[in-house]
Amino acid sequence: MLAFISKVDTVFEVINPENSGVLYKFVLTRISGEPSVAIRQRNLENWDDLRTFLKNTYTEKRTLDFYTTQSFGVR
């Protein structure tokens, strides 16, 4: 998901801001499955709102304890 978000961020940075609405609608068509259903149930009107929703909902949230255990864990 983070790769998708990063790619879309890059496109939004380089397009003419006047075309952001059309690009946002295109981005919505590229999302399928459960995320698509979840997005339709919310009032996400622009890429910033969608990006925040995707990051909060679909990216892994790992704690410092997780990384410590991974780094120093017994194998």
PDB file with SEQRES, HELIX, SHEET and CRYST1 records, atoms N, CA, C and O in Angstrom:
SEQRES   1 A   75  MET LEU ALA PHE ILE SER LYS VAL ASP THR VAL PHE GLU          
SEQRES   2 A   75  VAL ILE ASN PRO GLU ASN SER GLY VAL LEU TYR LYS PHE          
SEQRES   3 A   75  VAL LEU THR ARG ILE SER GLY GLU PRO SER VAL ALA ILE          
SEQRES   4 A   75  ARG GLN ARG ASN LEU GLU ASN TRP ASP ASP LEU ARG THR          
SEQRES   5 A   75  PHE LEU LYS ASN THR TYR THR GLU LYS ARG THR LEU ASP          
SEQRES   6 A   75  PHE TYR THR THR GLN SER PHE GLY VAL ARG                      
HELIX    1 AA1 LEU A    2  VAL A   14  1                                  13    
HELIX    2 AA2 PRO A   17  ASN A   19  5                                   3    
HELIX    3 AA3 SER A   20  ARG A   30  1                                  11    
HELIX    4 AA4 GLU A   34  ARG A   40  1                                   7    
HELIX    5 AA5 TRP A   47  TYR A   58  1                                  12    
HELIX    6 AA6 LEU A   64  PHE A   72  1                                   9    
CRYST1    1.000    1.000    1.000  90.00  90.00  90.00 P 1           1          
ATOM      1  N   MET A   1       0.830  -1.188   0.000  1.00  0.00           N  
ATOM      2  CA  MET A   1       0.000   0.000   0.000  1.00  0.00           C  
ATOM      3  C   MET A   1       0.880   1.260   0.000  1.00  0.00           C  
ATOM      4  O   MET A   1       0.561   2.249  -0.661  1.00  0.00           O  
ATOM      5  N   LEU A   2       1.983   1.212   0.744  1.00  0.00           N  
ATOM      6  CA  LEU A   2       2.841   2.400   0.787  1.00  0.00           C  
ATOM      7  C   LEU A   2       3.443   2.721  -0.576  1.00  0.00           C  
ATOM      8  O   LEU A   2       3.645   3.890  -0.902  1.00  0.00           O  
ATOM      9  N   ALA A   3       3.731   1.695  -1.374  1.00  0.00           N  
ATOM     10  CA  ALA A   3       4.259   1.940  -2.721  1.00  0.00           C  
ATOM     11  C   ALA A   3       3.217   2.638  -3.582  1.00  0.00           C  
ATOM     12  O   ALA A   3       3.545   3.569  -4.318  1.00  0.00           O  
ATOM     13  N   PHE A   4       1.970   2.200  -3.498  1.00  0.00           N  
ATOM     14  CA  PHE A   4       0.882   2.830  -4.240  1.00  0.00           C  
ATOM     15  C   PHE A   4       0.735   4.290  -3.821  1.00  0.00           C  
ATOM     16  O   PHE A   4       0.640   5.173  -4.673  1.00  0.00           O  
ATOM     17  N   ILE A   5       0.716   4.544  -2.530  1.00  0.00           N  
ATOM     18  CA  ILE A   5       0.575   5.907  -2.011  1.00  0.00           C  
ATOM     19  C   ILE A   5       1.715   6.788  -2.504  1.00  0.00           C  
ATOM     20  O   ILE A   5       1.493   7.927  -2.916  1.00  0.00           O  
ATOM     21  N   SER A   6       2.927   6.263  -2.461  1.00  0.00           N  
ATOM     22  CA  SER A   6       4.091   7.027  -2.907  1.00  0.00           C  
ATOM     23  C   SER A   6       4.002   7.374  -4.389  1.00  0.00           C  
ATOM     24  O   SER A   6       4.314   8.497  -4.785  1.00  0.00           O  
ATOM     25  N   LYS A   7       3.582   6.423  -5.201  1.00  0.00           N  
ATOM     26  CA  LYS A   7       3.461   6.681  -6.642  1.00  0.00           C  
ATOM     27  C   LYS A   7       2.400   7.737  -6.923  1.00  0.00           C  
ATOM     28  O   LYS A   7       2.610   8.630  -7.744  1.00  0.00           O  
ATOM     29  N   VAL A   8       1.272   7.636  -6.247  1.00  0.00           N  
ATOM     30  CA  VAL A   8       0.208   8.622  -6.464  1.00  0.00           C  
ATOM     31  C   VAL A   8       0.658   9.997  -5.963  1.00  0.00           C  
ATOM     32  O   VAL A   8       0.378  11.006  -6.611  1.00  0.00           O  
ATOM     33  N   ASP A   9       1.340  10.051  -4.836  1.00  0.00           N  
ATOM     34  CA  ASP A   9       1.886  11.326  -4.351  1.00  0.00           C  
ATOM     35  C   ASP A   9       2.761  11.982  -5.410  1.00  0.00           C  
ATOM     36  O   ASP A   9       2.666  13.186  -5.646  1.00  0.00           O  
ATOM     37  N   THR A  10       3.607  11.188  -6.040  1.00  0.00           N  
ATOM     38  CA  THR A  10       4.515  11.711  -7.063  1.00  0.00           C  
ATOM     39  C   THR A  10       3.733  12.293  -8.237  1.00  0.00           C  
ATOM     40  O   THR A  10       4.067  13.370  -8.732  1.00  0.00           O  
ATOM     41  N   VAL A  11       2.715  11.601  -8.675  1.00  0.00           N  
ATOM     42  CA  VAL A  11       1.915  12.101  -9.801  1.00  0.00           C  
ATOM     43  C   VAL A  11       1.214  13.401  -9.422  1.00  0.00           C  
ATOM     44  O   VAL A  11       1.171  14.337 -10.220  1.00  0.00           O  
ATOM     45  N   PHE A  12       0.666  13.466  -8.209  1.00  0.00           N  
ATOM     46  CA  PHE A  12      -0.004  14.704  -7.788  1.00  0.00           C  
ATOM     47  C   PHE A  12       0.979  15.874  -7.701  1.00  0.00           C  
ATOM     48  O   PHE A  12       0.587  17.025  -7.889  1.00  0.00           O  
ATOM     49  N   GLU A  13       2.241  15.588  -7.419  1.00  0.00           N  
ATOM     50  CA  GLU A  13       3.241  16.648  -7.342  1.00  0.00           C  
ATOM     51  C   GLU A  13       3.565  17.242  -8.711  1.00  0.00           C  
ATOM     52  O   GLU A  13       3.902  18.422  -8.808  1.00  0.00           O  
ATOM     53  N   VAL A  14       3.467  16.438  -9.762  1.00  0.00           N  
ATOM     54  CA  VAL A  14       3.919  16.908 -11.069  1.00  0.00           C  
ATOM     55  C   VAL A  14       2.806  17.357 -12.007  1.00  0.00           C  
ATOM     56  O   VAL A  14       3.087  17.962 -13.041  1.00  0.00           O  
ATOM     57  N   ILE A  15       1.536  17.073 -11.669  1.00  0.00           N  
ATOM     58  CA  ILE A  15       0.459  17.482 -12.573  1.00  0.00           C  
ATOM     59  C   ILE A  15       0.048  18.927 -12.307  1.00  0.00           C  
ATOM     60  O   ILE A  15       0.355  19.508 -11.266  1.00  0.00           O  
ATOM     61  N   ASN A  16      -0.641  19.469 -13.268  1.00  0.00           N  
ATOM     62  CA  ASN A  16      -1.242  20.787 -13.107  1.00  0.00           C  
ATOM     63  C   ASN A  16      -2.346  20.660 -12.048  1.00  0.00           C  
ATOM     64  O   ASN A  16      -3.215  19.796 -12.173  1.00  0.00           O  
ATOM     65  N   PRO A  17      -2.326  21.501 -11.015  1.00  0.00           N  
ATOM     66  CA  PRO A  17      -3.340  21.406  -9.964  1.00  0.00           C  
ATOM     67  C   PRO A  17      -4.780  21.464 -10.478  1.00  0.00           C  
ATOM     68  O   PRO A  17      -5.689  20.953  -9.824  1.00  0.00           O  
ATOM     69  N   GLU A  18      -4.992  22.071 -11.625  1.00  0.00           N  
ATOM     70  CA  GLU A  18      -6.337  22.129 -12.203  1.00  0.00           C  
ATOM     71  C   GLU A  18      -6.864  20.731 -12.553  1.00  0.00           C  
ATOM     72  O   GLU A  18      -8.074  20.527 -12.640  1.00  0.00           O  
ATOM     73  N   ASN A  19      -5.954  19.773 -12.753  1.00  0.00           N  
ATOM     74  CA  ASN A  19      -6.338  18.418 -13.141  1.00  0.00           C  
ATOM     75  C   ASN A  19      -6.424  17.457 -11.957  1.00  0.00           C  
ATOM     76  O   ASN A  19      -6.623  16.257 -12.147  1.00  0.00           O  
ATOM     77  N   SER A  20      -6.277  17.969 -10.751  1.00  0.00           N  
ATOM     78  CA  SER A  20      -6.243  17.082  -9.587  1.00  0.00           C  
ATOM     79  C   SER A  20      -7.570  16.347  -9.369  1.00  0.00           C  
ATOM     80  O   SER A  20      -7.565  15.205  -8.911  1.00  0.00           O  
ATOM     81  N   GLY A  21      -8.678  16.965  -9.681  1.00  0.00           N  
ATOM     82  CA  GLY A  21      -9.977  16.304  -9.528  1.00  0.00           C  
ATOM     83  C   GLY A  21     -10.114  15.095 -10.438  1.00  0.00           C  
ATOM     84  O   GLY A  21     -10.612  14.048 -10.024  1.00  0.00           O  
ATOM     85  N   VAL A  22      -9.673  15.245 -11.673  1.00  0.00           N  
ATOM     86  CA  VAL A  22      -9.730  14.142 -12.633  1.00  0.00           C  
ATOM     87  C   VAL A  22      -8.774  13.032 -12.201  1.00  0.00           C  
ATOM     88  O   VAL A  22      -9.117  11.851 -12.258  1.00  0.00           O  
ATOM     89  N   LEU A  23      -7.585  13.414 -11.775  1.00  0.00           N  
ATOM     90  CA  LEU A  23      -6.626  12.416 -11.320  1.00  0.00           C  
ATOM     91  C   LEU A  23      -7.155  11.670 -10.094  1.00  0.00           C  
ATOM     92  O   LEU A  23      -6.991  10.454  -9.991  1.00  0.00           O  
ATOM     93  N   TYR A  24      -7.776  12.378  -9.182  1.00  0.00           N  
ATOM     94  CA  TYR A  24      -8.345  11.739  -7.993  1.00  0.00           C  
ATOM     95  C   TYR A  24      -9.389  10.692  -8.397  1.00  0.00           C  
ATOM     96  O   TYR A  24      -9.400   9.588  -7.853  1.00  0.00           O  
ATOM     97  N   LYS A  25     -10.250  11.030  -9.334  1.00  0.00           N  
ATOM     98  CA  LYS A  25     -11.247  10.065  -9.799  1.00  0.00           C  
ATOM     99  C   LYS A  25     -10.591   8.855 -10.450  1.00  0.00           C  
ATOM    100  O   LYS A  25     -11.064   7.729 -10.292  1.00  0.00           O  
ATOM    101  N   PHE A  26      -9.504   9.083 -11.180  1.00  0.00           N  
ATOM    102  CA  PHE A  26      -8.766   7.970 -11.791  1.00  0.00           C  
ATOM    103  C   PHE A  26      -8.155   7.079 -10.715  1.00  0.00           C  
ATOM    104  O   PHE A  26      -8.220   5.853 -10.809  1.00  0.00           O  
ATOM    105  N   VAL A  27      -7.567   7.690  -9.701  1.00  0.00           N  
ATOM    106  CA  VAL A  27      -6.961   6.922  -8.600  1.00  0.00           C  
ATOM    107  C   VAL A  27      -8.018   6.041  -7.948  1.00  0.00           C  
ATOM    108  O   VAL A  27      -7.749   4.881  -7.634  1.00  0.00           O  
ATOM    109  N   LEU A  28      -9.209   6.574  -7.741  1.00  0.00           N  
ATOM    110  CA  LEU A  28     -10.287   5.781  -7.146  1.00  0.00           C  
ATOM    111  C   LEU A  28     -10.605   4.544  -7.985  1.00  0.00           C  
ATOM    112  O   LEU A  28     -10.958   3.500  -7.436  1.00  0.00           O  
ATOM    113  N   THR A  29     -10.483   4.651  -9.304  1.00  0.00           N  
ATOM    114  CA  THR A  29     -10.765   3.489 -10.158  1.00  0.00           C  
ATOM    115  C   THR A  29      -9.689   2.426 -10.056  1.00  0.00           C  
ATOM    116  O   THR A  29      -9.930   1.274 -10.419  1.00  0.00           O  
ATOM    117  N   ARG A  30      -8.516   2.777  -9.575  1.00  0.00           N  
ATOM    118  CA  ARG A  30      -7.406   1.830  -9.470  1.00  0.00           C  
ATOM    119  C   ARG A  30      -7.440   1.023  -8.171  1.00  0.00           C  
ATOM    120  O   ARG A  30      -6.666   0.080  -8.002  1.00  0.00           O  
ATOM    121  N   ILE A  31      -8.316   1.387  -7.275  1.00  0.00           N  
ATOM    122  CA  ILE A  31      -8.424   0.702  -5.989  1.00  0.00           C  
ATOM    123  C   ILE A  31      -9.577  -0.289  -6.082  1.00  0.00           C  
ATOM    124  O   ILE A  31     -10.685   0.063  -6.488  1.00  0.00           O  
ATOM    125  N   SER A  32      -9.301  -1.526  -5.702  1.00  0.00           N  
ATOM    126  CA  SER A  32     -10.339  -2.549  -5.808  1.00  0.00           C  
ATOM    127  C   SER A  32     -10.429  -3.353  -4.518  1.00  0.00           C  
ATOM    128  O   SER A  32      -9.633  -3.168  -3.597  1.00  0.00           O  
ATOM    129  N   GLY A  33     -11.396  -4.235  -4.468  1.00  0.00           N  
ATOM    130  CA  GLY A  33     -11.555  -5.117  -3.322  1.00  0.00           C  
ATOM    131  C   GLY A  33     -12.105  -4.403  -2.105  1.00  0.00           C  
ATOM    132  O   GLY A  33     -12.841  -3.423  -2.216  1.00  0.00           O  
ATOM    133  N   GLU A  34     -11.732  -4.913  -0.941  1.00  0.00           N  
ATOM    134  CA  GLU A  34     -12.236  -4.379   0.326  1.00  0.00           C  
ATOM    135  C   GLU A  34     -11.925  -2.894   0.507  1.00  0.00           C  
ATOM    136  O   GLU A  34     -12.785  -2.162   0.996  1.00  0.00           O  
ATOM    137  N   PRO A  35     -10.726  -2.413   0.133  1.00  0.00           N  
ATOM    138  CA  PRO A  35     -10.484  -0.968   0.274  1.00  0.00           C  
ATOM    139  C   PRO A  35     -11.463  -0.125  -0.540  1.00  0.00           C  
ATOM    140  O   PRO A  35     -11.869   0.950  -0.097  1.00  0.00           O  
ATOM    141  N   SER A  36     -11.840  -0.597  -1.714  1.00  0.00           N  
ATOM    142  CA  SER A  36     -12.786   0.148  -2.539  1.00  0.00           C  
ATOM    143  C   SER A  36     -14.137   0.283  -1.845  1.00  0.00           C  
ATOM    144  O   SER A  36     -14.749   1.351  -1.862  1.00  0.00           O  
ATOM    145  N   VAL A  37     -14.593  -0.802  -1.239  1.00  0.00           N  
ATOM    146  CA  VAL A  37     -15.871  -0.772  -0.517  1.00  0.00           C  
ATOM    147  C   VAL A  37     -15.785   0.190   0.661  1.00  0.00           C  
ATOM    148  O   VAL A  37     -16.696   0.988   0.883  1.00  0.00           O  
ATOM    149  N   ALA A  38     -14.693   0.116   1.414  1.00  0.00           N  
ATOM    150  CA  ALA A  38     -14.513   0.988   2.579  1.00  0.00           C  
ATOM    151  C   ALA A  38     -14.456   2.457   2.173  1.00  0.00           C  
ATOM    152  O   ALA A  38     -14.983   3.315   2.882  1.00  0.00           O  
ATOM    153  N   ILE A  39     -13.828   2.752   1.050  1.00  0.00           N  
ATOM    154  CA  ILE A  39     -13.711   4.133   0.579  1.00  0.00           C  
ATOM    155  C   ILE A  39     -15.081   4.680   0.172  1.00  0.00           C  
ATOM    156  O   ILE A  39     -15.408   5.830   0.467  1.00  0.00           O  
ATOM    157  N   ARG A  40     -15.869   3.862  -0.499  1.00  0.00           N  
ATOM    158  CA  ARG A  40     -17.198   4.309  -0.934  1.00  0.00           C  
ATOM    159  C   ARG A  40     -18.110   4.636   0.245  1.00  0.00           C  
ATOM    160  O   ARG A  40     -19.052   5.413   0.097  1.00  0.00           O  
ATOM    161  N   GLN A  41     -17.843   4.056   1.406  1.00  0.00           N  
ATOM    162  CA  GLN A  41     -18.674   4.289   2.578  1.00  0.00           C  
ATOM    163  C   GLN A  41     -18.261   5.551   3.344  1.00  0.00           C  
ATOM    164  O   GLN A  41     -18.874   5.896   4.354  1.00  0.00           O  
ATOM    165  N   ARG A  42     -17.245   6.220   2.870  1.00  0.00           N  
ATOM    166  CA  ARG A  42     -16.762   7.434   3.536  1.00  0.00           C  
ATOM    167  C   ARG A  42     -16.855   8.618   2.583  1.00  0.00           C  
ATOM    168  O   ARG A  42     -17.012   8.451   1.374  1.00  0.00           O  
ATOM    169  N   ASN A  43     -16.757   9.795   3.138  1.00  0.00           N  
ATOM    170  CA  ASN A  43     -16.808  11.011   2.339  1.00  0.00           C  
ATOM    171  C   ASN A  43     -15.388  11.530   2.126  1.00  0.00           C  
ATOM    172  O   ASN A  43     -14.988  12.540   2.704  1.00  0.00           O  
ATOM    173  N   LEU A  44     -14.638  10.822   1.288  1.00  0.00           N  
ATOM    174  CA  LEU A  44     -13.260  11.205   0.993  1.00  0.00           C  
ATOM    175  C   LEU A  44     -13.263  11.989  -0.308  1.00  0.00           C  
ATOM    176  O   LEU A  44     -13.449  11.421  -1.385  1.00  0.00           O  
ATOM    177  N   GLU A  45     -13.057  13.283  -0.206  1.00  0.00           N  
ATOM    178  CA  GLU A  45     -13.258  14.140  -1.366  1.00  0.00           C  
ATOM    179  C   GLU A  45     -11.992  14.508  -2.122  1.00  0.00           C  
ATOM    180  O   GLU A  45     -12.070  15.105  -3.196  1.00  0.00           O  
ATOM    181  N   ASN A  46     -10.821  14.163  -1.581  1.00  0.00           N  
ATOM    182  CA  ASN A  46      -9.585  14.508  -2.276  1.00  0.00           C  
ATOM    183  C   ASN A  46      -8.488  13.526  -1.896  1.00  0.00           C  
ATOM    184  O   ASN A  46      -8.663  12.685  -1.014  1.00  0.00           O  
ATOM    185  N   TRP A  47      -7.359  13.647  -2.576  1.00  0.00           N  
ATOM    186  CA  TRP A  47      -6.260  12.720  -2.365  1.00  0.00           C  
ATOM    187  C   TRP A  47      -5.715  12.790  -0.936  1.00  0.00           C  
ATOM    188  O   TRP A  47      -5.362  11.756  -0.369  1.00  0.00           O  
ATOM    189  N   ASP A  48      -5.641  13.956  -0.355  1.00  0.00           N  
ATOM    190  CA  ASP A  48      -5.130  14.067   1.019  1.00  0.00           C  
ATOM    191  C   ASP A  48      -5.986  13.255   1.988  1.00  0.00           C  
ATOM    192  O   ASP A  48      -5.456  12.548   2.845  1.00  0.00           O  
ATOM    193  N   ASP A  49      -7.297  13.354   1.852  1.00  0.00           N  
ATOM    194  CA  ASP A  49      -8.197  12.572   2.710  1.00  0.00           C  
ATOM    195  C   ASP A  49      -8.034  11.077   2.455  1.00  0.00           C  
ATOM    196  O   ASP A  49      -7.977  10.283   3.393  1.00  0.00           O  
ATOM    197  N   LEU A  50      -7.961  10.702   1.186  1.00  0.00           N  
ATOM    198  CA  LEU A  50      -7.824   9.294   0.834  1.00  0.00           C  
ATOM    199  C   LEU A  50      -6.491   8.739   1.324  1.00  0.00           C  
ATOM    200  O   LEU A  50      -6.442   7.643   1.884  1.00  0.00           O  
ATOM    201  N   ARG A  51      -5.405   9.494   1.115  1.00  0.00           N  
ATOM    202  CA  ARG A  51      -4.081   9.054   1.567  1.00  0.00           C  
ATOM    203  C   ARG A  51      -4.086   8.794   3.065  1.00  0.00           C  
ATOM    204  O   ARG A  51      -3.592   7.762   3.518  1.00  0.00           O  
ATOM    205  N   THR A  52      -4.640   9.720   3.833  1.00  0.00           N  
ATOM    206  CA  THR A  52      -4.707   9.559   5.282  1.00  0.00           C  
ATOM    207  C   THR A  52      -5.493   8.311   5.652  1.00  0.00           C  
ATOM    208  O   THR A  52      -5.069   7.541   6.514  1.00  0.00           O  
ATOM    209  N   PHE A  53      -6.632   8.109   5.007  1.00  0.00           N  
ATOM    210  CA  PHE A  53      -7.449   6.929   5.280  1.00  0.00           C  
ATOM    211  C   PHE A  53      -6.678   5.647   4.962  1.00  0.00           C  
ATOM    212  O   PHE A  53      -6.664   4.718   5.768  1.00  0.00           O  
ATOM    213  N   LEU A  54      -6.040   5.593   3.798  1.00  0.00           N  
ATOM    214  CA  LEU A  54      -5.307   4.395   3.411  1.00  0.00           C  
ATOM    215  C   LEU A  54      -4.161   4.096   4.378  1.00  0.00           C  
ATOM    216  O   LEU A  54      -3.963   2.949   4.778  1.00  0.00           O  
ATOM    217  N   LYS A  55      -3.411   5.133   4.748  1.00  0.00           N  
ATOM    218  CA  LYS A  55      -2.298   4.923   5.673  1.00  0.00           C  
ATOM    219  C   LYS A  55      -2.790   4.442   7.034  1.00  0.00           C  
ATOM    220  O   LYS A  55      -2.222   3.516   7.614  1.00  0.00           O  
ATOM    221  N   ASN A  56      -3.837   5.066   7.534  1.00  0.00           N  
ATOM    222  CA  ASN A  56      -4.339   4.701   8.863  1.00  0.00           C  
ATOM    223  C   ASN A  56      -4.986   3.325   8.885  1.00  0.00           C  
ATOM    224  O   ASN A  56      -4.975   2.649   9.914  1.00  0.00           O  
ATOM    225  N   THR A  57      -5.547   2.908   7.764  1.00  0.00           N  
ATOM    226  CA  THR A  57      -6.311   1.671   7.734  1.00  0.00           C  
ATOM    227  C   THR A  57      -5.522   0.475   7.216  1.00  0.00           C  
ATOM    228  O   THR A  57      -5.722  -0.643   7.690  1.00  0.00           O  
ATOM    229  N   TYR A  58      -4.633   0.686   6.256  1.00  0.00           N  
ATOM    230  CA  TYR A  58      -4.034  -0.442   5.551  1.00  0.00           C  
ATOM    231  C   TYR A  58      -2.519  -0.568   5.666  1.00  0.00           C  
ATOM    232  O   TYR A  58      -1.938  -1.451   5.036  1.00  0.00           O  
ATOM    233  N   THR A  59      -1.874   0.265   6.433  1.00  0.00           N  
ATOM    234  CA  THR A  59      -0.438   0.077   6.627  1.00  0.00           C  
ATOM    235  C   THR A  59      -0.196  -0.539   7.993  1.00  0.00           C  
ATOM    236  O   THR A  59      -0.968  -0.339   8.930  1.00  0.00           O  
ATOM    237  N   GLU A  60       0.880  -1.286   8.086  1.00  0.00           N  
ATOM    238  CA  GLU A  60       1.198  -1.945   9.339  1.00  0.00           C  
ATOM    239  C   GLU A  60       1.626  -0.920  10.376  1.00  0.00           C  
ATOM    240  O   GLU A  60       2.378   0.014  10.096  1.00  0.00           O  
ATOM    241  N   LYS A  61       1.127  -1.128  11.562  1.00  0.00           N  
ATOM    242  CA  LYS A  61       1.519  -0.270  12.672  1.00  0.00           C  
ATOM    243  C   LYS A  61       2.318  -1.136  13.636  1.00  0.00           C  
ATOM    244  O   LYS A  61       1.760  -1.985  14.330  1.00  0.00           O  
ATOM    245  N   ARG A  62       3.594  -0.920  13.671  1.00  0.00           N  
ATOM    246  CA  ARG A  62       4.453  -1.728  14.514  1.00  0.00           C  
ATOM    247  C   ARG A  62       5.050  -0.856  15.614  1.00  0.00           C  
ATOM    248  O   ARG A  62       5.371   0.315  15.409  1.00  0.00           O  
ATOM    249  N   THR A  63       5.185  -1.458  16.761  1.00  0.00           N  
ATOM    250  CA  THR A  63       5.692  -0.731  17.916  1.00  0.00           C  
ATOM    251  C   THR A  63       7.204  -0.876  18.019  1.00  0.00           C  
ATOM    252  O   THR A  63       7.815  -1.699  17.336  1.00  0.00           O  
ATOM    253  N   LEU A  64       7.784  -0.075  18.870  1.00  0.00           N  
ATOM    254  CA  LEU A  64       9.213  -0.170  19.138  1.00  0.00           C  
ATOM    255  C   LEU A  64       9.550  -1.546  19.700  1.00  0.00           C  
ATOM    256  O   LEU A  64      10.612  -2.095  19.408  1.00  0.00           O  
ATOM    257  N   ASP A  65       8.654  -2.100  20.502  1.00  0.00           N  
ATOM    258  CA  ASP A  65       8.868  -3.445  21.042  1.00  0.00           C  
ATOM    259  C   ASP A  65       8.986  -4.483  19.930  1.00  0.00           C  
ATOM    260  O   ASP A  65       9.811  -5.392  20.013  1.00  0.00           O  
ATOM    261  N   PHE A  66       8.178  -4.354  18.910  1.00  0.00           N  
ATOM    262  CA  PHE A  66       8.246  -5.291  17.793  1.00  0.00           C  
ATOM    263  C   PHE A  66       9.627  -5.252  17.152  1.00  0.00           C  
ATOM    264  O   PHE A  66      10.244  -6.293  16.927  1.00  0.00           O  
ATOM    265  N   TYR A  67      10.111  -4.039  16.857  1.00  0.00           N  
ATOM    266  CA  TYR A  67      11.412  -3.923  16.196  1.00  0.00           C  
ATOM    267  C   TYR A  67      12.550  -4.374  17.105  1.00  0.00           C  
ATOM    268  O   TYR A  67      13.531  -4.951  16.634  1.00  0.00           O  
ATOM    269  N   THR A  68      12.427  -4.119  18.383  1.00  0.00           N  
ATOM    270  CA  THR A  68      13.447  -4.574  19.338  1.00  0.00           C  
ATOM    271  C   THR A  68      13.481  -6.088  19.360  1.00  0.00           C  
ATOM    272  O   THR A  68      14.555  -6.688  19.331  1.00  0.00           O  
ATOM    273  N   THR A  69      12.326  -6.704  19.411  1.00  0.00           N  
ATOM    274  CA  THR A  69      12.255  -8.157  19.421  1.00  0.00           C  
ATOM    275  C   THR A  69      12.827  -8.729  18.127  1.00  0.00           C  
ATOM    276  O   THR A  69      13.549  -9.726  18.156  1.00  0.00           O  
ATOM    277  N   GLN A  70      12.516  -8.115  17.010  1.00  0.00           N  
ATOM    278  CA  GLN A  70      13.056  -8.581  15.732  1.00  0.00           C  
ATOM    279  C   GLN A  70      14.573  -8.436  15.670  1.00  0.00           C  
ATOM    280  O   GLN A  70      15.267  -9.295  15.124  1.00  0.00           O  
ATOM    281  N   SER A  71      15.078  -7.346  16.232  1.00  0.00           N  
ATOM    282  CA  SER A  71      16.518  -7.081  16.158  1.00  0.00           C  
ATOM    283  C   SER A  71      17.320  -7.975  17.098  1.00  0.00           C  
ATOM    284  O   SER A  71      18.403  -8.442  16.745  1.00  0.00           O  
ATOM    285  N   PHE A  72      16.789  -8.209  18.287  1.00  0.00           N  
ATOM    286  CA  PHE A  72      17.547  -8.916  19.314  1.00  0.00           C  
ATOM    287  C   PHE A  72      16.965 -10.270  19.667  1.00  0.00           C  
ATOM    288  O   PHE A  72      17.435 -10.924  20.598  1.00  0.00           O  
ATOM    289  N   GLY A  73      15.953 -10.697  18.940  1.00  0.00           N  
ATOM    290  CA  GLY A  73      15.275 -11.957  19.257  1.00  0.00           C  
ATOM    291  C   GLY A  73      16.186 -13.151  19.027  1.00  0.00           C  
ATOM    292  O   GLY A  73      17.085 -13.124  18.186  1.00  0.00           O  
ATOM    293  N   VAL A  74      15.933 -14.183  19.788  1.00  0.00           N  
ATOM    294  CA  VAL A  74      16.668 -15.436  19.652  1.00  0.00           C  
ATOM    295  C   VAL A  74      16.095 -16.185  18.471  1.00  0.00           C  
ATOM    296  O   VAL A  74      14.879 -16.287  18.314  1.00  0.00           O  
ATOM    297  N   ARG A  75      16.973 -16.705  17.646  1.00  0.00           N  
ATOM    298  CA  ARG A  75      16.504 -17.444  16.451  1.00  0.00           C  
ATOM    299  C   ARG A  75      16.850 -18.888  16.566  1.00  0.00           C  
ATOM    300  O   ARG A  75      16.542 -19.670  15.667  1.00  0.00           O  
TER     301      ARG A  75                                                      
END                                                                             
